[in-house]
Amino acid sequence: MVASVKAEIKQELHEEEIRQIFKEQLDLQEFHAAINETTDATNSIKDSLAALPEESLEKVKPPHEPE
């Protein structure tokens, strides 16, 4: 009886450990996906700015500078 309870507890702990590993892997995958999305968005903005004529960029003033 005691041996079967120990085996059951050991199995439950093993299953919980596996669940935790899978959760950590999923969290890591989501983190990398978010980084990739951020990088893609940044590159897209850079590409858009590079396509603008230089004169249009000179006319834009930061909001903190008076006109």
N, C-alpha and C positions, 0 to 999 in steps of 0.2 A: 504493500500500500504506500509506504513512505517513498519507495523507489519510483513508483509511478507518478506520485505527486511531484517529486523532484524532476523527473523527466518532462512532465507537462509544463512546469515552471520554466525549465531550461528552454523548451521549445517556444514558449510564449516570449521569453526574453530574446531569443534568436530572431523570431518573427518581427518583434518591435525594432530590433537593431537593423534589420533589412528595410523595414518601412522608413526608418530615419535616414538611412543611406539613400534610398530612392528620393525622399523629400529633399535632401541636400543636393542631389544631382539635378532635380527639377528646378530648384531655386537657382542653381548655378547656370543652368541653361537659359532661364528667364533673364538673369542678369546679363549674360552675354548677348542675348537677343536685344535687350534694351540698349546696350552699348553700341551694337551694330546699327540700330535704328537712329541713335543719336549721331553716329558718325556719318551715316547716309544723309541725314537731314543737314548736318554741317557742310558736307561736301556739296549738296544741292544748292545751299545758300551761296557758298563760295563760287560755284559755277554760274549762278544767276548774276552775281555781282561782277564777275569777270566778263560777262557778256554785255554789260551796260557800257555805253560810251563814257569815257573818262570825264567829259564835261559834266555829265549829269551827277557824277559822284562828288564833284567839287562844289556843287550848289547845295548839297545836303549838309546842314549844320547840326551838330548834336543839340539835344533839347536844353542842355544846361548853359549854352552860350547865348548871350543876347544878340539880337540882329542888328 
